[in-house]
Amino acid sequence: MFEVATILLFVSSAILLALSPGPDNIFVLTISISRGPLAGITTTLGLCSGLVVHTLAVVLGVAVFIQESALAFSLLKLAGALYLAWLAWKIFRAPAEELVSSTSSESYKRLYFRGVLMNIMNPKVSLFFLAFLPQFVNPQLGSVTLQIALLGLMFMGSAFAVFGLISLAAGRIGRFLRKGKGALILNRLSGFVFAGLAVKLLLSER
């Protein structure tokens, strides 16, 4: 359906965007350092799953509604900011040992859904998809809906590759930093990062 040149341009753009500093890769970096590479990859899976929702939002026109409605944008933004603030509060209150050593399947399940929620509660992602994906759509090639869905999948694959590498690299670094009192410091830093992301999202504009 797409020309090779279009695919290469889209994937390279998606990789560069995933590499640029933003809430998602900072979130993955923080989790990977404080919890390890598997925790980072689990969070990445959650974030990428959230992109499915944003892709559907573009297809169904929900993103246009969010863009046009200041109230919808503000409510979704507020929900995301409150969720991040709640995560920061949990980290500040929990002992370091609990956060670092918790490796149960339930814990990874929470990390996955945490990634999903963080992604879908950021309205700027839907607005970004609304502006970015249609640039690579050509109505002459067939179904616009199918093209947007395929572009969304390619973006998810590119983001997963980048965030996965970040998880592995940060996890290795974190292995040394988590020794001794480093665990407590890392967890408190994680709390400040989540609190900062909450403030950043709260202050963001369309």
Salt bridges, closest charged atoms under 4 A:
GLU106 OE2 - ARG110 NH1 3.62
